[in-house]
Amino acid sequence: MRNIIHIIFGVLLLGIYSCNIPRSVINLIKDTPSQYRGLNVTDTASVGSISVKEFFAHQFVQQLLDSAIQKNLDLQIAIKNIEAANLLLTRAKMGSLPQLSLQVAASSSRPSDNSLNGISASQFLNTTHIEDYNANLALSWEADIWGKISKQKEAAFATYLQTTEVKKAVQTRVVAMVANSFYQLLLLDAQLDIANRNLKLTDSTLKMVTQQFEAGQVTSLAVAQTKAQWLSANQLIPQITQAIQIQENALSELTGRFPNAIERKTTLAQLEVPTQLAAGLPSVMLAMRPDVKSVELGLRAANAKVGVANAAIYPSLIISASGGVNSFKASNWFNVPASLFGVVGAGIVQPIFNRKELKTQFELAKVEREKLVLQFRQSVIKAVVEVANEQTKLENLKAEFSIAQTRVQTLKQAVKNADLLFKSGMASYLEVISAQSNLLQGELNLASLKTAQLSASVELYRALGGGWQ
């Protein structure tokens, strides 16, 4: 037995020196920019590192986010994926342990009287049938010579970590979606309020034009056009009401609930747009972005799978041992020590006919790793672009909002002046209608710009890796 083991290890040592097993190398990104476009910051502090409750200070937003984090179905699925990956990791950790199995078997066979077994049984055992009773423990262990089992563990561990990062990425996306949906709901509330105020204003104008028509001061055309303006303002109300209900339903779905009304107790005007949102450095952002870390961990898993596929090409050393009790009579089955037996062996398994298939699997594993290298670079570039885009949005939306505010103030004064001039007969009804229409569009645009600023701040927070803490 000792000589057999020596021969096997000799063959394996020869294989180690003769086989050139390449080591897999991950070429990660080396050219990450040190600054974002248009920014020159030295402070590494980033708004992405603060907690969700600190960033979203409003009570009702916090309540919605808490409900979404606890009940959102996408997050629940991500948690189940983590549990599944943990089970696979536990299984992979057991790969280096010997396999132990218990076998208990009893058989009875009647060989042909003209067969060798039948003749032998009748001559030596004085019976026409053969019985065999066996109970044994079998131990089998594969030596991890080429690192296949350790690479399987590495791949399983990276996959487990990847599922945790995926869960974080899902949470950042859910947080951003819930916050943006809430802001859109407040925008619709503001639009409904603007539409109602504009309807009252248009209704007052319609009454004045009607009175002037009855007095013979204007034609029926003036009444028709003013009424058309009133109907246009009135038509906005059911449209916005419908949009509000749909938005509430969408927000209910995000928070894991059936469609229901969403409590607000606040208005868009009461919310303040964050003014100071530190972006930090790209390297800090990449360290916090769970989606980037997920792709990186997927790359590590793919790299380990290359090692597994490579090791499968080379011989496997399997050591086995079994022992137990065996007898051809049931009465002597557990007659110890007479029925005891033991077998110890070792063997090398070398793929021959399927070697080409294994090499193909190895090459495919390398291609998959190269694809993930490109995906990792793609995710890094995408993350940097997202931060730069949201920074640009915030800067330009701030300037645009300031201009829109001034424009609305001017339009409000224009409506007052047009109304006074119309009453004094110095302006026509068309000027009044035009001024009211411009004010309506200006106020709606101002509300949309403020919502866009709030959404851009949320997206910058998400792009910087925030939302999962």
C-alpha positions in Angstrom: 0.0 0.0 0.0 2.8 2.4 0.9 4.4 1.8 -2.5 1.2 2.6 -4.3 1.0 5.9 -2.5 4.6 6.7 -3.3 4.0 6.0 -7.0 0.9 8.2 -7.1 2.6 11.2 -5.4 5.5 10.7 -7.8 3.2 11.0 -10.8 1.6 14.1 -9.3 4.9 15.8 -8.7 5.9 15.1 -12.2 2.6 16.6 -13.4 3.2 19.7 -11.3 6.6 20.3 -12.9 5.4 19.5 -16.4 2.1 21.3 -16.4 2.2 25.1 -16.8 -0.9 26.4 -14.9 -1.2 30.1 -15.6 -2.2 32.4 -12.8 -5.2 34.6 -13.5 -4.7 38.3 -13.1 -7.4 41.0 -12.8 -6.5 44.2 -14.6 -8.6 46.8 -12.6 -9.0 50.4 -13.6 -5.8 52.4 -13.3 -6.9 55.7 -14.8 -9.8 56.9 -12.6 -10.0 60.7 -12.7 -8.9 62.6 -9.6 -11.6 65.2 -10.0 -15.0 65.6 -11.5 -15.4 67.7 -14.6 -15.7 71.3 -13.8 -14.9 70.8 -10.1 -11.6 71.3 -8.2 -12.2 69.9 -4.7 -9.7 68.8 -2.1 -12.1 67.8 0.7 -12.8 64.0 0.6 -16.0 64.5 2.5 -19.0 63.3 0.5 -22.7 63.7 1.0 -23.0 60.1 -0.1 -21.6 59.0 3.3 -24.3 60.5 5.4 -27.3 58.4 6.5 -30.7 58.4 4.8 -32.4 60.0 7.8 -29.8 62.8 7.9 -30.2 63.6 4.2 -34.0 63.4 4.1 -34.8 65.4 7.2 -38.6 65.7 6.5 -40.6 63.5 8.7 -43.1 62.3 6.1 -40.3 61.4 3.7 -38.6 59.4 6.4 -41.8 57.5 7.2 -42.2 56.5 3.5 -38.5 55.5 3.3 -38.7 53.4 6.4 -41.8 51.6 5.0 -40.1 51.1 1.7 -36.9 49.7 3.2 -38.9 47.2 5.3 -41.6 46.2 2.8 -40.4 46.9 -0.7 -40.6 43.6 -2.6 -37.5 44.2 -4.7 -35.5 44.5 -1.4 -37.2 41.4 0.0 -36.1 39.4 -3.1 -32.6 40.8 -2.7 -32.5 39.5 0.9 -33.6 36.1 -0.2 -30.8 36.1 -2.8 -28.4 36.8 0.0 -29.7 33.8 2.0 -29.4 31.6 -1.1 -25.8 32.8 -1.7 -25.0 32.1 2.0 -26.2 28.5 1.7 -24.0 28.0 -1.4 -21.0 29.5 0.4 -21.6 27.1 3.3 -21.6 24.2 0.8 -18.4 25.4 -0.8 -16.7 25.6 2.6 -17.4 21.9 3.0 -15.7 21.0 -0.2 -12.3 20.4 1.3 -13.8 18.0 3.9 -13.8 14.2 3.3 -17.1 12.6 2.2 -18.3 10.0 4.6 -21.2 7.6 3.7 -22.8 4.6 5.4 -24.0 1.7 3.3 -26.0 -1.3 4.6 -26.9 -3.9 2.0 -28.3 -7.4 1.9 -28.7 -9.4 -1.3 -29.7 -12.9 -2.2 -29.2 -14.4 -5.7 -29.7 -17.8 -7.3 -27.1 -18.4 -10.0 -27.7 -20.9 -12.8 -26.9 -24.5 -11.9 -24.7 -24.6 -15.0 -22.8 -21.4 -14.3 -19.5 -21.2 -12.5 -21.1 -19.5 -9.5 -23.9 -22.1 -9.3 -21.4 -25.0 -9.5 -19.1 -23.4 -6.9 -22.0 -22.7 -4.6 -23.4 -26.2 -4.8 -19.9 -27.8 -4.3 -18.5 -25.6 -1.5 -21.5 -24.1 0.2 -24.0 -26.9 -0.4 -26.7 -24.3 -1.4 -28.4 -23.2 -4.6 -28.4 -19.5 -3.8 -25.8 -17.0 -2.6 -26.4 -14.5 0.2 -24.3 -11.4 0.9 -24.7 -9.1 3.9 -22.6 -5.9 4.0 -22.4 -2.9 6.3 -19.6 -0.4 5.9 -18.5 3.2 6.2 -16.9 4.7 3.1 -14.5 7.7 3.3 -13.5 9.7 0.2 -11.3 12.8 -0.1 -10.0 14.7 -3.0 -6.6 16.4 -2.5 -6.7 20.1 -3.6 -3.5 20.0 -5.5 -4.4 22.4 -8.3 -6.4 24.8 -6.0 -9.7 23.8 -7.6 -11.6 23.5 -4.2 -10.0 26.7 -2.8 -11.0 28.6 -6.0 -14.6 27.3 -5.7 -14.7 28.7 -2.1 -13.3 32.0 -3.4 -16.0 32.2 -6.1 -18.8 31.3 -3.7 -17.5 33.9 -1.2 -17.3 36.6 -3.8 -20.8 35.7 -5.0 -22.1 36.0 -1.5 -20.5 39.4 -1.0 -21.9 40.4 -4.4 -25.5 39.7 -3.4 -25.0 41.9 -0.3 -23.8 44.7 -2.6 -26.7 44.1 -4.9 -29.1 44.5 -2.0 -27.5 47.8 -1.1 -27.7 48.9 -4.7 -31.4 48.0 -4.8 -31.9 50.0 -1.6 -30.2 53.1 -3.0 -32.5 52.9 -6.1 -35.6 52.4 -4.0 -34.7 55.3 -1.7 -34.2 57.6 -4.7 -37.5 56.4 -6.4 -39.5 56.9 -3.2 -38.1 60.4 -2.6 -38.6 61.4 -6.2 -42.1 60.0 -6.3 -43.0 61.9 -3.1 -41.6 65.1 -4.7 -43.6 64.5 -7.9 -46.7 64.1 -5.7 -46.0 67.4 -4.1 -45.5 68.9 -7.6 -48.9 67.6 -8.6 -50.5 69.2 -5.5 -48.9 72.5 -6.4 -50.1 72.2 -9.9 -53.6 71.5 -8.7 -53.5 74.5 -6.4 -52.2 76.7 -9.3 -54.9 75.4 -11.6 -57.6 76.1 -9.0 -56.4 79.7 -8.4 -56.1 80.3 -12.2 -59.7 78.9 -12.6 -61.0 81.5 -10.0 -59.1 84.2 -11.8 -60.4 83.2 -15.2 -63.9 82.8 -13.8 -63.8 86.4 -12.6 -62.7 87.6 -16.0 -65.5 85.6 -17.7 -68.1 87.3 -15.5 -66.7 90.7 -16.3 -66.7 90.0 -20.1 -70.2 88.6 -19.9 -71.4 91.8 -18.1 -69.7 93.9 -20.8 -71.3 91.9 -23.5 -74.7 92.4 -21.9 -74.0 96.2 -21.8 -73.0 96.1 -25.5 -69.4 96.9 -24.9 -67.8 93.7 -26.4 -68.9 91.2 -28.9 -69.9 87.5 -28.5 -66.5 86.6 -29.7 -65.0 88.0 -26.6 -67.3 86.0 -24.5 -66.6 82.8 -26.4 -62.8 83.2 -26.2 -62.9 84.0 -22.5 -65.1 81.0 -21.9 -62.7 78.8 -23.9 -59.9 80.1 -21.6 -62.0 79.2 -18.6 -62.8 75.7 -19.9 -59.1 75.2 -20.6 -58.2 76.1 -17.0 -61.1 73.9 -15.8 -59.9 70.9 -17.8 -56.5 70.9 -16.0 -58.2 70.0 -12.7 -59.4 66.4 -13.5 -56.1 65.7 -15.4 -54.0 66.7 -12.4 -56.4 64.8 -10.0 -56.0 61.7 -12.1 -52.2 62.1 -12.1 -52.2 62.5 -8.3 -54.1 59.2 -7.8 -51.8 57.3 -10.1 -48.7 58.8 -8.4 -50.1 57.8 -5.0 -50.7 54.2 -6.3 -47.1 54.1 -7.6 -45.8 55.3 -4.2 -47.9 52.7 -2.4 -46.4 50.0 -4.6 -42.9 51.2 -3.8 -43.6 51.0 -0.1 -45.0 47.5 -0.4 -48.6 48.4 0.1 -51.8 48.2 -1.8 -53.0 51.5 -3.5 -54.0 54.0 -0.9 -53.9 57.8 -0.2 -50.5 59.1 0.8 -50.3 61.5 3.8 -48.5 64.7 3.0 -49.1 67.5 5.5 -46.6 69.6 3.6 -46.3 71.5 0.4 -43.7 71.9 -2.3 -43.2 75.5 -1.2 -42.3 74.4 2.3 -39.5 72.2 1.2 -36.0 73.6 0.9 -33.6 72.6 -1.8 -30.2 71.5 -0.4 -27.6 74.2 -1.2 -24.3 72.5 -0.2 -23.9 69.0 -1.5 -20.2 68.0 -1.3 -19.3 65.5 -4.0 -15.9 64.6 -2.6 -13.4 62.7 -4.9 -14.2 60.1 -7.5 -12.1 57.5 -5.6 -14.3 58.0 -2.5 -17.5 57.7 -4.6 -16.3 54.5 -6.2 -15.6 53.0 -2.8 -19.2 53.7 -1.7 -21.1 52.8 -4.8 -22.6 49.4 -4.2 -23.3 48.7 -7.9 -19.7 49.3 -8.8 -18.6 47.1 -5.9 -21.0 44.4 -7.1 -19.5 44.3 -10.5 -16.0 44.2 -9.0 -17.0 41.2 -6.8 -18.5 39.5 -9.9 -15.2 40.0 -11.5 -13.5 38.3 -8.6 -15.9 35.4 -8.8 -15.2 35.1 -12.5 -11.5 35.1 -11.9 -11.9 32.3 -9.4 -14.0 30.3 -11.9 -11.1 30.6 -14.4 -9.0 28.8 -11.8 -11.6 26.1 -11.3 -12.0 25.5 -15.0 -8.2 25.4 -15.4 -7.7 22.9 -12.6 -10.4 20.6 -14.0 -8.0 19.9 -17.0 -5.4 18.3 -14.8 -5.4 15.0 -12.8 -7.3 14.6 -9.6 -6.0 12.6 -6.6 -8.7 10.8 -4.7 -8.0 8.9 -1.6 -10.6 6.5 -0.3 -11.1 4.1 2.5 -13.9 1.9 3.7 -14.4 -0.6 6.4 -17.2 -2.6 8.1 -18.6 -6.1 8.5 -19.4 -8.6 5.7 -20.7 -12.1 5.7 -22.5 -14.5 3.3 -24.7 -15.7 6.3 -27.0 -13.4 8.2 -26.2 -15.2 11.5 -22.5 -14.4 11.1 -23.0 -10.8 9.8 -21.9 -9.0 13.0 -19.6 -11.7 14.2 -16.6 -9.6 15.3 -13.7 -9.8 14.5 -14.3 -12.5 11.9 -16.6 -10.4 9.7 -14.5 -7.3 9.8 -13.0 -6.0 6.6 -11.1 -2.8 5.4 -10.0 -1.3 2.1 -7.7 1.6 1.5 -6.9 3.0 -1.9 -5.8 6.0 -3.8 -6.2 6.9 -7.5 -5.5 9.5 -10.1 -8.3 10.5 -12.5 -7.0 12.2 -15.7 -9.5 13.5 -18.3 -8.6 12.1 -21.7 -11.5 12.1 -24.2 -13.3 15.1 -22.7 -10.1 17.1 -22.4 -11.0 19.3 -25.4 -14.3 20.1 -23.8 -12.6 21.1 -20.5 -10.1 23.3 -22.4 -13.1 25.0 -24.1 -14.7 25.6 -20.7 -11.5 27.1 -19.6 -11.3 29.4 -22.6 -15.0 30.4 -22.1 -14.3 31.2 -18.4 -11.5 33.5 -19.5 -13.7 35.2 -22.0 -16.4 35.7 -19.3 -13.7 37.3 -17.1 -12.6 39.6 -19.8 -16.2 40.7 -20.4 -16.6 41.5 -16.7 -13.4 43.5 -16.8 -15.0 45.6 -19.5 -18.3 45.8 -17.5 -16.4 46.9 -14.4 -14.7 49.7 -16.4 -18.1 50.6 -17.9 -19.7 50.8 -14.4 -16.9 53.1 -13.2 -17.2 55.4 -16.1 -21.0 55.4 -15.7 -20.7 56.3 -12.0 -18.4 59.2 -12.7 -20.7 60.5 -15.5 -23.7 60.3 -13.2 -22.1 62.4 -10.5 -20.9 65.0 -13.1 -24.4 65.2 -14.7 -26.2 65.7 -11.5 -23.7 68.4 -10.4 -24.3 70.2 -13.7 -28.1 69.9 -13.3 -28.0 71.4 -9.9 -25.9 74.4 -10.9 -28.0 75.2 -14.0 -31.4 74.5 -12.4 -30.5 76.9 -9.6 -29.8 79.7 -12.1 -32.9 78.8 -14.1 -35.1 78.7 -11.0 -33.9 82.2 -10.0 -34.8 83.6 -13.4 -38.2 81.8 -13.3 -39.0 83.3 -9.9 -38.4 86.8 -11.3 -40.5 86.0 -14.3 -43.5 84.8 -12.2 -43.3 88.0 -10.0 -43.4 90.1 -13.2 -46.3 88.1 -14.6 -48.3 88.5 -11.4 -47.9 92.2 -11.7 -48.8 92.0 -15.3 -52.1 90.2 -14.5 -52.9 92.9 -11.9 -52.2 95.7 -14.3 -54.2 94.0 -17.1 -57.2 93.5 -14.8 -57.1 97.2 -13.7 -56.7 98.4 -17.3 -59.5 96.1 -18.5 -61.9 97.4 -15.9 -61.0 101.0 -16.9 -61.5 100.2 -20.5 -57.8 100.8 -21.4 -57.0 97.1 -22.2 -58.8 94.5 -24.2 -60.0 91.1 -22.9 -57.3 89.5 -25.1 -54.6 91.2 -23.1 -56.2 89.9 -19.9 -56.4 86.3 -21.2 -52.8 86.4 -22.4 -51.5 87.7 -19.1 -53.4 85.0 -17.2 -52.2 82.3 -19.5 -48.6 83.4 -19.2 -48.9 83.5 -15.4 -50.4 79.9 -15.3 -47.5 78.6 -17.4 -44.9 80.5 -15.4 -46.2 79.2 -12.1 -46.3 75.6 -13.4 -42.8 76.0 -14.8 -41.5 77.4 -11.5 -43.0 74.4 -9.5 -41.5 72.0 -12.0 -38.1 73.6 -11.7 -38.1 73.3 -7.9 -39.1 69.7 -8.1 -36.3 69.1 -10.6 -33.8 70.6 -8.1 -35.1 68.3 -5.4 -34.8 65.3 -7.7 -31.3 66.3 -8.9 -30.2 66.5 -5.2 -31.6 63.0 -4.6 -30.0 61.6 -7.7 -26.6 63.2 -6.7 -27.0 61.5 -3.3 -27.6 58.2 -5.0 -24.8 58.7 -7.5 -22.4 59.3 -4.7 -23.3 56.0 -3.1 -25.8 57.2 -0.5 -29.0 55.6 0.4 -28.0 52.2 1.8 -26.6 53.1 5.2 
